[in-house]
Amino acid sequence: QPHDQPEEEEQERVSHYFGPKQYYCVETICYPCGAVKAWALFAKSESPNKILKFLQEVFPTPESCPSFICIHRACLVLRTVMCNPIWRPWLDTSCFVVDTYHYNNHKASDKLCQKWCNPAPEDGSQPNLVIIDFDAQGLPYFKRAFNTQVCEQLNAWLGGFSAILKQMTISNFKWLIHVMLYY
């Protein structure tokens, strides 16, 4: 309707096809450099089983699995892997690590998380995650080998588009997300 005409009384409201009732989140898999490898829409929740199914679709063979998977729910995903025989092959290929952004919020009393999902262990157990570097005075210090927060940084960037995305039909939403993530 033209902007200078009164609103019709019986006008139907536009229903939104994307929103909290339709999808819970956009799940992404990123390389440490920040490039997106894959993405998926998760309906209603971000459960460990849904995460593992997504990982299985993206990495279908043991040879294709990454050495490290950094995710804020790593300890829950690892528990699911350990408790369900169908997911156990992941223990042979990948370490589940909590990204550094969320690790501080994980309970210190959670021994599984502290031992196996620590993104920066200083005991030398993960030389691919933590390296020794030297400061300007030549003194050694521990340094993270790569950025475990790339997906969180991407989520923060995508959050700036949420108002626009929530107004779109699902097909337009999927198209725009795909274009923003890959081009």
C-alpha positions as CSV (number, residue, x, y, z in Angstrom):
1,Q,0.0,0.0,0.0
2,P,1.3,3.6,-0.6
3,H,2.8,5.2,2.4
4,D,0.4,8.1,2.5
5,Q,-2.8,6.1,2.6
6,P,-4.4,4.8,5.8
7,E,-3.9,1.2,6.7
8,E,-6.7,-1.1,5.8
9,E,-8.5,-2.5,8.8
10,E,-8.7,-6.1,7.5
11,Q,-5.1,-6.2,6.3
12,E,-3.4,-9.5,7.0
13,R,-0.2,-9.5,8.9
14,V,2.8,-11.0,7.1
15,S,3.9,-14.2,8.8
16,H,7.6,-14.7,9.2
17,Y,9.0,-17.9,8.0
18,F,12.2,-17.7,9.8
19,G,12.3,-17.0,13.5
20,P,12.7,-18.7,16.9
21,K,9.6,-20.9,16.3
22,Q,11.0,-22.2,13.0
23,Y,14.7,-22.6,13.6
24,Y,16.9,-22.4,16.7
25,C,20.2,-21.5,15.0
26,V,22.5,-21.5,12.1
27,E,25.3,-24.0,12.9
28,T,28.6,-23.4,11.1
29,I,31.8,-25.4,10.6
30,C,34.8,-23.1,10.0
31,Y,38.4,-23.6,9.3
32,P,40.8,-21.9,11.8
33,C,41.4,-19.1,9.2
34,G,37.7,-18.2,9.4
35,A,36.6,-19.6,6.0
36,V,33.3,-21.5,6.3
37,K,33.3,-25.2,5.4
38,A,29.6,-25.9,5.9
39,W,26.5,-24.7,7.6
40,A,23.1,-26.1,8.6
41,L,19.8,-24.9,10.1
42,F,19.0,-26.5,13.5
43,A,15.3,-26.6,14.5
44,K,14.3,-26.2,18.1
45,S,17.7,-27.0,19.7
46,E,21.4,-27.4,19.3
47,S,21.6,-30.9,20.9
48,P,24.8,-33.0,20.9
49,N,23.2,-35.6,18.7
50,K,22.2,-32.9,16.1
51,I,25.8,-31.6,16.2
52,L,27.2,-35.1,15.7
53,K,24.8,-35.8,12.8
54,F,25.9,-32.5,11.1
55,L,29.6,-33.4,11.7
56,Q,28.9,-36.9,10.2
57,E,27.4,-35.3,7.1
58,V,30.3,-33.0,6.6
59,F,33.0,-35.5,7.5
60,P,31.6,-38.9,6.4
61,T,34.9,-40.9,6.5
62,P,37.6,-41.2,9.3
63,E,40.1,-39.7,6.8
64,S,38.0,-36.6,6.4
65,C,37.6,-35.9,10.1
66,P,39.5,-33.0,11.6
67,S,42.0,-33.5,14.4
68,F,40.3,-30.9,16.6
69,I,36.7,-29.8,16.7
70,C,36.2,-26.5,18.7
71,I,32.7,-26.0,19.8
72,H,31.2,-24.3,22.9
73,R,29.3,-27.5,23.8
74,A,32.3,-29.8,23.4
75,C,32.0,-31.4,26.8
76,L,28.4,-32.4,26.1
77,V,29.2,-33.6,22.7
78,L,32.1,-35.7,24.1
79,R,29.8,-37.2,26.7
80,T,27.4,-38.1,24.0
81,V,30.2,-39.7,21.9
82,M,31.3,-41.7,24.9
83,C,27.8,-42.9,25.9
84,N,26.6,-43.9,22.4
85,P,28.4,-46.6,20.5
86,I,27.3,-45.2,17.1
87,W,29.4,-42.1,17.8
88,R,32.4,-43.8,19.3
89,P,34.5,-43.7,16.1
90,W,34.9,-40.0,16.6
91,L,37.1,-40.8,19.6
92,D,39.6,-42.3,17.2
93,T,39.8,-39.3,14.9
94,S,39.0,-36.0,16.7
95,C,39.4,-34.2,20.0
96,F,36.5,-32.1,21.1
97,V,37.7,-28.8,22.5
98,V,35.6,-25.9,24.0
99,D,36.4,-22.6,22.2
100,T,38.3,-20.2,24.4
101,Y,35.4,-17.7,24.5
102,H,33.1,-20.2,26.3
103,Y,35.7,-22.2,28.3
104,N,35.8,-19.8,31.2
105,N,32.1,-20.4,31.7
106,H,32.5,-24.1,32.1
107,K,32.5,-25.5,35.6
108,A,35.9,-26.0,37.1
109,S,34.4,-29.1,38.9
110,D,33.7,-30.8,35.5
111,K,36.7,-33.0,35.3
112,L,35.9,-34.4,31.8
113,C,35.7,-30.8,30.4
114,Q,38.8,-29.6,32.2
115,K,40.9,-32.6,31.2
116,W,39.7,-33.4,27.6
117,C,38.1,-30.2,26.3
118,N,40.6,-27.6,27.5
119,P,41.5,-25.3,24.5
120,A,44.8,-24.3,26.1
121,P,46.3,-27.0,28.3
122,E,49.6,-25.9,29.8
123,D,50.8,-29.4,30.6
124,G,52.2,-30.2,27.1
125,S,49.4,-32.7,26.3
126,Q,48.2,-30.8,23.2
127,P,51.2,-29.3,21.4
128,N,49.0,-28.6,18.4
129,L,46.8,-26.3,20.5
130,V,49.4,-24.5,22.6
131,I,52.9,-23.6,21.6
132,I,55.8,-21.9,23.4
133,D,56.7,-18.5,22.1
134,F,59.1,-15.9,23.4
135,D,58.5,-12.3,24.4
136,A,60.6,-9.2,23.6
137,Q,62.9,-10.1,26.6
138,G,63.4,-13.6,25.4
139,L,61.3,-15.2,28.1
140,P,59.1,-18.2,27.1
141,Y,55.3,-18.1,27.4
142,F,52.4,-20.3,26.3
143,K,50.5,-19.1,23.2
144,R,47.5,-20.6,21.4
145,A,48.5,-22.1,18.1
146,F,45.3,-21.0,16.3
147,N,42.1,-19.1,16.8
148,T,39.4,-21.4,18.4
149,Q,36.8,-18.6,18.3
150,V,36.3,-18.2,14.5
151,C,32.7,-19.5,14.6
152,E,31.9,-17.2,17.5
153,Q,33.3,-14.2,15.6
154,L,31.3,-15.3,12.6
155,N,28.1,-15.6,14.7
156,A,28.7,-12.0,16.1
157,W,28.9,-10.8,12.5
158,L,25.8,-12.7,11.4
159,G,23.9,-11.3,14.4
160,G,24.1,-7.9,12.8
161,F,21.8,-9.2,10.1
162,S,19.2,-11.0,12.3
163,A,16.5,-8.3,12.0
164,I,16.7,-8.6,8.2
165,L,16.9,-12.4,8.2
166,K,13.9,-12.8,10.4
167,Q,11.7,-11.0,7.9
168,M,12.5,-13.3,5.0
169,T,10.9,-16.3,3.6
170,I,12.9,-19.5,4.3
171,S,14.1,-19.8,0.7
172,N,15.3,-16.2,0.7
173,F,16.9,-16.7,4.1
174,K,18.8,-19.8,3.0
175,W,20.0,-18.0,-0.2
176,L,21.2,-14.9,1.7
177,I,23.0,-17.0,4.4
178,H,24.7,-19.1,1.7
179,V,25.8,-16.0,-0.2
180,M,27.1,-14.2,3.0
181,L,29.0,-17.3,4.1
182,Y,30.6,-18.4,0.9
183,Y,31.0,-15.3,-1.4
